[in-house]
């Protein structure tokens, strides 16, 4: 039984014809902007399309605003931002990534109930915290999601978030808190859409109902539908999504770290043993250099694979014409035409090959491969 159009999620590999047409049109728009297709690939563009329900006009406006925002905030260089106060920030605002859920998504946890706002803003500023927040999103896209995808064997592009309110009180609530939450929410919704897969707010006290009524005003409907608020009886619900060995002990799981806060190590497929710091300020130079070399090698391998795939397709589609001499002033030039390429050679292209014979010499293969490499 075939799926109805409304049953397609709009994720990679699960798009109907209307969604695919919108993606193709959006791809043309983005290409005309001169943006790298390696960065803004189809899964990246589909996030924006899903956020605007595949309305191309609204999606284009959202994406234009996003590109403008990136330039204004120098996001392309945010990965080198040094948030030197991060260790102190974590003391007053415990947070971090810890392993993955059953779908392979990275688990992000904030212990909001332990937030000490006054002390937090003694060691940093709202502006610097926002830059760190943006850097965290970029790290999620460039390092965490790719590692999760490789481990799971499928594309991972969403996270699983837990906000733990245990220990919180009304003293946490202030105009500064509201302003920061609103600003942070807008950054996520407007510039990193469809990143959130699921969120649980646990250990929520009775008073949180009123606070939530104010916060959810800033959230779009799709985001609100991904959020579930629970009291102290949350463990069974979390274990539906997370293996007990991946759930931190302070949330009822079996995962813990000796002599350190479990969240500060950012353990997961991107950092299996907790020895590779996630942020630049945490990384010894040799580790960061090693990681950049790994990224470079991975990109080279991917480029080589694309060239080999192109070669394979070209060879499979090869249709030769009889060798054609160039004008008399250069009689040693020969041509061969394929469906995708037009090759000019200084040497005869195996003139013994007939029109009905699709085999060709090793020399021709080398010539074709060299031209494909140049392209």
N, C-alpha and C positions, 0 to 999 in steps of 0.2 A: 504494500500500500504506500503510495507516494505521499510525501509530506506536503502539507499546505504551506502557502507562503508565510503565514503568520507564525509557523512553527520553526522557521529558520532563525538562528540566534544572531547572525551577523558576525560571528567569529570566523577566523580563517578556516576554510574547508566546510563551512556551514552557512553559505549565503545563497539566497534565491537569485533569479535572473535580474530582478529589479535592483537588488543590493549590489550585484556584480557590476551592473551598468553604472550605478552611482560611484562605485569604487574606481571603475575605469575613467569616468569623467573627472573625478577628484584627482586621480593620478596624473592626468593630463594637465590639470591646473597647477599642481605642485611641481611638475617637471618644468612648466613654463616659468616658474618662480626661480628656477636654477638651483633647487635644493637637492641634496644628495639622496639618491634612491636607496643607498646602503643604510642610511640613517632613518629616513622616512620611508620605510618599506610598507608593504600592504598591511601587515598587522598593526603597524603604527597608525596608518591612515584610517583603518577600520575602527579604531578606538574613538576617533573624532566623529566618524559617521554614526556609530552606535549612540554616542552621546547626544546627537541631534536627530536621532531616529531616521537617518539616511536622507534627511532633507538637505540637498546639495547646497542651496543658498545659505542656509543657517550654518552648515558645516564649514563652508568657505569663510564666512564671517568669523566664526570661532577660531579657525586656523590662522587667519590673517592677524587677529588680535594676539594669538599665541606667539607668532613669529615676531611681532612688534614687541611684545613683552620680553621675549628672549634677548632681543637686541638691547632693550633699555636696561636689563639687569645683567648683561654680559654673561648669559648662561653658558655660552659655548666655552667659556674659560672657568666655569665654576668648580671644575674638578680639582683645580690647583688651590682653591680657597683654603686657607689655614685657620681652622677654628680652634685656636690654641687652648681655649678654656674648656674644651669638651670634657676632660676628666672631672672638673669641678661642676660643670653643668649636669653631668650624669649623677653626681652626688645629690643634688637638689631636685633632679628631674629624671628618675630612673626610666630608661627606655632602651629599646634595641630590637634587633632581629634574633630569632632563636628557632633554628631548624625549619621543618616544613610540615604542612598538613597532609592528609591522605591523598589529596589531589596533586601534591608536589608544589603547592604554593608556599612562598616564604611566610613565616608567622612573625608579625610585628606586634610588639607588646609595649604599652605605656602603663606605668604604675602611677596613675594620676593621683591616687589617694596619698601618695608620698611626696607630691609636689610641694616644694617650699618656695613660693613665688618671690617673696621678698629677698631671700638669699640668692635665688636664681639671678635676679636682676642686679645683684651686687657683683656678680662675676661676668656678666655679659649684658648686651643690650638687645632690645627687640629687633633692631635692624640686623645685627649680626646673627641672631637666632633664626631670622627668616632666611638669610643666605645659607645657613647650615641646613635649614629645612629644604630649600631648593636643591642643594647639593645631595641631600639624602635621596630625593626623587631621581636625580640623574644616576646615582650609584645603583639604585634599584633597577633602572632600565638597562644600564650598561654592564653591570657586573652580577647582580643578584639574579635577575630573571634569566640571563643566559646560562648561568651555572645550574639553576633549577631545571631549565629546559633540557640541558645535556644529561643531567642525572635521571630525569623522569622519562626522557625519550620522546617528549612531546612539547609543543609550544606552551610555555608558562608566561603569562603576562598580567596576572592579578595576584593580589596578596590577601592574606587572612589576618585580620587585626583584632587584638584584644585590648580593651581599656579596663584596667583594674582600679576601681574606686575605693578599695579597702583602706580605711584610715582617714578618708576625706571628711571635710566638714564645711560648713557654710563660710568659714574663714577663707577658704580657697576662692570664693566667688567675689570678684571685683570687676570694675569697669575695664581694668587693664587685661584681665583674663578674657572677658568677653571680646574685647577688641582684637586680641591676639588670635583667639579661636576663629573669629570671623575672617580675619586676614588669611590665616593658614587654610581655612576651608575653601576660600575663593581661589587661592593658588592651586590647590589640588583639583578642584572641579573645573576650573577654566583652562588649565595648562597641562594637566596630567589626567585627562578623563578616563573613566573605565579602568582605573588601576585597582580600585577596591573591589575585591571579590565578595568578602563577607566580613562583618564586624560584630563582635559581641562586647557589650558593656556589662561587666560583672561586678558583683558586690555593690550594686546601686542601692543607696538608702532611699527611704520614702521621699525625702525632700528633693531627690533628683528629678522627680516627675515635673516639678515646676521649672527647674533649670533646663531640662530637655525641651520643654515647650518653647523656650526662648531660643535655644541653639538650633533646633530643626528648621526655624524660619529661614536660615541661611542655606539650607541644603536643598538640592533639587529632589524631585520625587523618586527618581531611580536610586539615588544614594540613600534616601530615608528607608526605602524598601529593603536595603541590604543590611540594615542595623537592627539588632535584637538586644533588648535590655533585660538583664536578669539580676536577681538578688543574690543571695548566698548559695542557692541551690543551682549551681551552674555546671558542675563537673561532668555529669552525665551528658549534658548537651554538648560540651566541648569535645568529649571523647567520641562523639559521633563523627567528628571531623578530624581529630588529631589522635595519633597513637599515643598511649600513655607514656611511652619512653621519650616522646618528643615534647611533652607538655611539662613546663617547669614545675618544680616541687611546690612553689608558693601558690600554684593554681591547682594543686592536687595531683600532679603528675610525678613521674620518676626521674626527670631530668634535673640534674644539679651540677654545679661546679665547685670544686674544693677551693676554699680561701678566697673566693671572689664572687661578685655579683654575676649571675648567669647571663644577664642581658649585656654586660659590658664586653663580652667576648664575641658577640655577633656570630655564633656558630651556625653553620649550615653548609650546603653544597658549595657555596662560594668561599667557605673557610672551615673545612671539615674538622680540623683539630684545634681551632681557636687561636692559632699562632699568627695568622695573617690579618693584621688590622685592616679595618674597612675604610677608614677615613685617612686622608693625607697626613694629618697631624699625628696620627698614631703609627704611621708606617716608617720604619727605618729606611734610609735612602736605598740600600741595596735591595730590600724587599720590593719597594715600589718600582725600581728599575727592572727587576726580574719580572714583575707583573706586566709592565709595559712591553717587555720583550716577548712575553707570552701572547699578549694581545696582537702585537705586530706579526708574530709567526702565524697565529690563527688567521689573521686577515690575508697573509700571503698564501696560506693553504687554501683559503676560500677562493681567492682570485685564480689560483692555479686550477682548482676544480671547475670553476666557471669556464675557463678557457678549454679545458679538456671536454667538458660537456658540449661546448660550442663546436669543437672539432668533431666530436662523435656525431652530432646532428648533421653537420655539413657533409661528412663522409657518407652517412646513411642516405642523404637526399641527393647525392651527387648525380648529375646528368651531364655527360660530356658532349661537346660539339666537336666536329673535326677540327684539327689544328688550323688556325687561320694566320697566314703571313701578314705582317704589317706592311706598310708602304715600302717601296724599293730602297728608300734611304736608310731603312733599318730592318733588313730581311731576317734577322735572327730573333726577332720578338715573336712570341707565341702567346696565344690566349686560351683560357679555358673558363667556361661559365658554369656556375652552379646556381641553385635556387636562391642562395643567400650571398654568394661572393662572385667577384669577377677578378681573375688572377692573370697577371701579365708576367711572363717568364722570359729570361734571356736565353734559355735553352729549350730545345724541343721537348714537348710534354708527352714523350713516349708515343711517337707517331704510329706505332704498331697497334695501338688500341683502337678498335673499331667503334662505330656508333652504338652497336648492339652489345658491346662488352663493357660492363661497369667496373672492371678491375683496372687498377692503374699502378704505376711503378712506385717503389720506395722513394725515389727522388721527388715525385709529385707530392707524396704525402708530406715530405719534409718542407717542400715549398709552401704547401697549404698551411701547415702548422706554423711556419715562420710568419706568414702574413696574418694569421689569426692572432698571433702573439703581439704583432705590431698594432693591431686594432684595439 
